[in-house]
């Protein structure tokens, strides 16, 4: 299971070029006010649930190539004029990670005693997101939290492209486990939607990005892929047929409000 490594190298270089553009240029692609669904979100916007201090990161959101077969709630991508090849290669990486995500969901379905294709129709025309993140250097003495502790909204997350350390996952005993960066690995997290439909049999992964106070703070780039169902999917228990569930689009809207992206 994997993706062409050269594609990751290309996309990583492209994201660095974009984030190195001046703020005024980047902000012409701002997604503020549109639920952060596509385009650019500057630093100081997204805030973890229950927190008052915003995360120290800026990011870009890219989705599927939509046509008339997709739900009209799924927006089209925004084309960047200043970075040649940006959209083409992000389209390619989205497609690769989408296919990997479907294969992971098949394994999850089997582990739950379901048919391996149980989740296929949920995500085939889903509202998934490829997020390119830039964490600028931080003052680790005043605020080492680049992204405060949180859980992801979606079904599963596939994380690639982190060159610098800092990602930590919360253990059952309350301690934090450091995740070593590697361009040869994909880190997979369970999200809140999967926790909901499995009645917490699969628990959403609490994680954070923090700057080690003993090391020099450098720019950090990462590329998570958030696998989402289509907006019209009813998120309901896979074990209880009587569960009425909640519309995926309503669940997403509720969570976006909580993290200040609405």
TAURQUI-V906315 format. One record per residue. N is the residue number from 1. D_FIRST is the distance of its C-alpha to the first C-alpha in whole Angstrom. Layout:
# TAURQUI-V906315
N,D_FIRST ; N,D_FIRST
This chain:
# TAURQUI-V906315
1,0 ; 2,4 ; 3,7 ; 4,10 ; 5,12 ; 6,15 ; 7,15 ; 8,15 ; 9,18 ; 10,20 ; 11,19 ; 12,20 ; 13,23 ; 14,24 ; 15,24 ; 16,26 ; 17,29 ; 18,29 ; 19,29 ; 20,32 ; 21,34 ; 22,37 ; 23,37 ; 24,39 ; 25,37 ; 26,34 ; 27,36 ; 28,37 ; 29,34 ; 30,34 ; 31,33 ; 32,35 ; 33,37 ; 34,34 ; 35,32 ; 36,30 ; 37,28 ; 38,28 ; 39,29 ; 40,30 ; 41,31 ; 42,33 ; 43,33 ; 44,35 ; 45,34 ; 46,32 ; 47,33 ; 48,31 ; 49,33 ; 50,36 ; 51,36 ; 52,39 ; 53,38 ; 54,35 ; 55,32 ; 56,32 ; 57,29 ; 58,29 ; 59,26 ; 60,25 ; 61,24 ; 62,22 ; 63,21 ; 64,21 ; 65,23 ; 66,25 ; 67,28 ; 68,31 ; 69,28 ; 70,27 ; 71,29 ; 72,32 ; 73,31 ; 74,28 ; 75,29 ; 76,28 ; 77,27 ; 78,29 ; 79,29 ; 80,30 ; 81,33 ; 82,33 ; 83,30 ; 84,29 ; 85,25 ; 86,24 ; 87,24 ; 88,22 ; 89,19 ; 90,19 ; 91,19 ; 92,16 ; 93,14 ; 94,15 ; 95,14 ; 96,10 ; 97,10 ; 98,12 ; 99,10 ; 100,7 ; 101,10 ; 102,11 ; 103,9 ; 104,9 ; 105,13 ; 106,13 ; 107,12 ; 108,15 ; 109,17 ; 110,17 ; 111,18 ; 112,21 ; 113,22 ; 114,22 ; 115,20 ; 116,17 ; 117,18 ; 118,20 ; 119,19 ; 120,18 ; 121,21 ; 122,21 ; 123,19 ; 124,19 ; 125,22 ; 126,21 ; 127,22 ; 128,19 ; 129,20 ; 130,18 ; 131,20 ; 132,21 ; 133,23 ; 134,26 ; 135,28 ; 136,31 ; 137,33 ; 138,35 ; 139,38 ; 140,36 ; 141,40 ; 142,41 ; 143,37 ; 144,34 ; 145,32 ; 146,30 ; 147,28 ; 148,30 ; 149,29 ; 150,27 ; 151,25 ; 152,23 ; 153,24 ; 154,21 ; 155,19 ; 156,16 ; 157,15 ; 158,12 ; 159,14 ; 160,13 ; 161,16 ; 162,18 ; 163,20 ; 164,23 ; 165,23 ; 166,25 ; 167,22 ; 168,24 ; 169,23 ; 170,26 ; 171,26 ; 172,28 ; 173,31 ; 174,31 ; 175,30 ; 176,28 ; 177,24 ; 178,23 ; 179,20 ; 180,19 ; 181,18 ; 182,15 ; 183,14 ; 184,11 ; 185,10 ; 186,9 ; 187,12 ; 188,13 ; 189,16 ; 190,18 ; 191,21 ; 192,24 ; 193,24 ; 194,21 ; 195,24 ; 196,27 ; 197,25 ; 198,25 ; 199,28 ; 200,27 ; 201,25 ; 202,22 ; 203,23 ; 204,23 ; 205,22 ; 206,25 ; 207,24 ; 208,26 ; 209,26 ; 210,29 ; 211,31 ; 212,32 ; 213,35 ; 214,35 ; 215,33 ; 216,34 ; 217,32 ; 218,30 ; 219,29 ; 220,25 ; 221,23 ; 222,19 ; 223,17 ; 224,16 ; 225,15 ; 226,17 ; 227,16 ; 228,20 ; 229,22 ; 230,24 ; 231,28 ; 232,29 ; 233,27 ; 234,29 ; 235,27 ; 236,29 ; 237,28 ; 238,26 ; 239,29 ; 240,32 ; 241,33 ; 242,36 ; 243,34 ; 244,35 ; 245,32 ; 246,32 ; 247,31 ; 248,28 ; 249,30 ; 250,33 ; 251,30 ; 252,29 ; 253,32 ; 254,33 ; 255,31 ; 256,31 ; 257,35 ; 258,34 ; 259,32 ; 260,35 ; 261,33 ; 262,35
